[in-house]
Structure formats: structure tokens, C-alpha cells
């Protein structure tokens, strides 16, 4: 007989069953989104019967690629390019800036380091909505520009904390050996520490991309020119038109989610390692 006994096996089976039910509940909306994007508009809102497609078509995707809204000056790929450009600047710039800040806070000795780290921890508790209006008035002269969508979000307190937690777990003997060989802080960071830190870089990149890709409040405040409108903002404009074309709206939703899935699929292995290692260290 198993050491756990029949009750242990029953408890485990019940846990797996509960997790499976929760997984199905979370996946059902995504399945409905994908199936509905291939259905004619008059068959999209069919309730539970919508999970059983009868007529599939690519017209919804063709409609999204051809034109989105009467206010738009371009097509889908223009809004996709805006979102990708902004997300790329925030991710690449954030990896550079936040990794250097995390390394300085975790490995270098300088006056006021603990106080600065305390400020970083406190900034993690401040929701963006509480500072959105002050930021709006500070950067009001830079509205309808690409850089205003990206630059305020390159430095991120949570990303600094993630790098700090990961770098703190690296043995100091490795850096001491590099210092004996004549490497300074900059060379140690980029030639020794960074190559060892692929998991944390991947996890920060995925989380940053996910947050920036779905950003909506800041574009609503700062963007009124359709030429620099990101995808989430354009989707809200398209969805508000009457009458709503639910087939195209769902197709737009699939195209909006696809880059996030690709990003996660590419960095999945390192992302899981980064999250797991951070959890173990904490």
C-alpha cells in the first residue's frame, strides 16, 4: 500500500480535478475568442453554441487588415508598428537601465544605498493611476509623440527589484575573481554577471512587454492623433463604432494577443527559470 494511503490519493485526485476545472474556465474565453473571430458577424454572439462553429470565414481578418475605423489615417499594420516600436523601446531600455540599477543596489557599496533601495520598494506600492494626472501635466507639451509613450516607463521599480533579487544570489567569489583579474564594475556587470542572468532578463522582458503591450490609460491621456495610436487604443475606438462588428472585434482581439503569446513562447524556458529562482531566493 502506498505510504499516503487511499485518502492521500483521493485528495491528490481531487486537487487535480479542481485545477483542471479552473484551467478550463480560464481557457474557455480564449477559445471563444478564436472561434468567434472566424465566424460571420451574425453568428458570433450565439452563447454556448458559439463553441461549435458551423460557418468559418476569414472575412473578419480581411476587414481588420483593410481598415479599422473612420478616424484612422492608416491600417492595422500602422497601429501594430506603433505598439511594437513603443514596446521594444521600453523593453530594451528597461533591461539596460533597470539591470544597472539592480546591480548597483545589490553588489556595489555606496553611501545611501539602503535608502535608495527603500524608495524603490515604496515605489512598487504606488499605482500608476495615482500619478497619471501629474505626469499628464508635466508632459502635456509632448502629446501625440512616440517617445512620450515609451520614455516614462523605461525605469521600473519592480524590474529593479527583480534584478536586485537575482543578482544578490550570485556568489560574490565570481566577482572577486573578476576583480583580481582587473575587471571593474562595468566590465564585471556586462561580461560576467549578464551572461549568467538570462532567466531574470527573460522574465523581466516578458513581464515588461506584457504590461506595455496592454497599456491603455496613458495612451488615452496623451494620444489624440490616429497616426501614433497604439493597438489597444485603436481597438477601443473601433469597438465604440455603431453598429459593432463583433466578428472583426474578435479578430482584432486575436491579433492583439498573438504577439504576447509569441513573446512568451520564445522566452518560456528562461521566464520559468527566472520566476522560480526568484521565488527560491525570497
URBEL-V779337 format. One record per backbone hydrogen bond with DSSP energy under -0.5 kcal/mol. CO is the residue of the C=O (numbers start at 0). NH is the residue of the N-H. E is the energy in kcal/mol with one decimal. If there is no record, write none. Layout:
co-><CO CO>
nh-><NH NH>
e-><E E>
This chain:
co-><1 3 4 5 6 7 8 9 10 11 12 13 14 15 16 17 18 19 20 21 22 23 24 25 26 27 28 29 30 31 32 33 34 35 37 39 40 40 43 45 46 47 48 50 54 57 58 59 60 61 62 63 68 74 74 75 76 77 78 78 79 80 81 82 83 84 85 86 87 88 89 90 91 92 93 94 95 96 97 98 99 100 101 102 102 103 107 109 111 112 113 114 115 116 117 118 119 121 122 124 126 127 127 128 130 131 132 133 134 136 138 139 141 144 145 145 146 146 149 150 155 156 157 158 159 160 161 162 163 164 165 166 170 170 171 172 173 174 175 176 177 178 183 184 185 186 186 187 187 188 191 192 193 196 197 198 199 200 201 202 203 204 205 206 207 208 209 211 215 216 217 218 221 221 223 224 225 227 229 230 231 232 233 234 235 237 243 244 245 246 247 248 249 250 251 252 253 254 256 256 257 258 259 260 261 262 264 266 267 268 269 270 271 272 273 274 275 276 277>
nh-><4 7 8 9 10 11 12 13 14 15 16 17 18 19 20 21 22 23 24 25 26 27 28 29 30 31 32 33 34 35 36 37 37 38 56 42 43 44 45 48 49 50 51 52 39 61 62 63 64 65 66 75 71 77 78 79 80 81 82 230 83 84 85 86 87 88 89 90 91 92 93 94 95 96 97 98 99 100 101 102 103 104 105 106 107 107 109 112 115 116 117 118 119 120 121 122 123 124 125 126 129 130 131 132 134 135 136 137 138 139 141 142 144 148 148 149 149 150 152 153 159 160 161 162 163 164 165 166 167 168 168 169 173 174 175 176 177 178 179 180 182 181 187 188 189 190 191 191 192 193 195 195 196 200 201 202 203 204 205 206 207 208 209 210 211 212 213 214 219 220 221 222 143 223 225 227 228 229 233 234 235 236 237 238 239 240 245 248 249 250 251 252 253 254 255 256 257 258 259 260 261 262 263 264 265 266 267 270 271 272 273 274 275 276 277 278 279 280 281>
e-><-1.0 -0.9 -1.7 -2.2 -2.4 -2.3 -2.5 -2.4 -2.1 -2.5 -2.3 -2.4 -2.4 -2.3 -2.3 -2.2 -2.4 -2.3 -2.2 -2.0 -1.9 -2.2 -0.6 -0.5 -2.3 -2.7 -2.3 -2.3 -2.7 -2.8 -1.4 -0.5 -1.4 -1.2 -3.5 -2.1 -0.9 -0.5 -1.7 -1.1 -1.8 -1.7 -1.7 -0.7 -0.6 -2.2 -2.5 -1.8 -2.4 -1.9 -2.1 -0.5 -1.2 -1.2 -1.3 -2.4 -2.3 -1.9 -2.2 -0.6 -2.7 -2.4 -2.4 -2.6 -2.6 -2.2 -2.3 -2.7 -2.6 -2.2 -2.1 -2.4 -1.8 -2.7 -2.4 -1.2 -1.7 -2.2 -2.7 -2.4 -2.3 -2.0 -1.4 -2.6 -0.9 -0.5 -0.6 -1.6 -2.3 -2.3 -2.0 -1.9 -2.1 -2.1 -2.2 -2.4 -1.1 -1.4 -1.1 -0.7 -1.2 -1.4 -0.9 -0.5 -2.1 -2.1 -2.0 -2.0 -2.3 -0.6 -1.7 -1.1 -0.5 -0.6 -1.1 -0.8 -0.5 -2.6 -2.0 -1.3 -2.2 -2.2 -2.3 -2.5 -2.6 -2.6 -2.1 -3.1 -1.8 -0.6 -1.3 -1.3 -1.0 -0.7 -2.5 -2.1 -1.8 -2.4 -2.0 -1.4 -2.5 -1.4 -2.5 -2.3 -2.4 -2.4 -0.5 -1.5 -2.5 -2.9 -0.6 -0.8 -1.8 -2.1 -2.4 -2.4 -2.5 -2.2 -2.5 -2.4 -2.6 -2.5 -2.5 -2.3 -2.7 -2.7 -1.4 -1.2 -2.1 -1.8 -2.3 -2.5 -2.1 -0.5 -0.6 -1.7 -1.4 -0.5 -2.2 -2.6 -1.6 -1.7 -2.7 -2.6 -1.3 -1.0 -1.0 -2.2 -2.4 -1.9 -2.7 -2.0 -2.2 -2.2 -2.0 -1.8 -2.0 -0.7 -0.6 -1.8 -2.4 -2.5 -2.4 -2.5 -2.2 -1.8 -0.5 -2.7 -2.6 -1.8 -2.6 -2.4 -2.6 -2.6 -2.0 -2.1 -2.2 -2.3 -2.2>
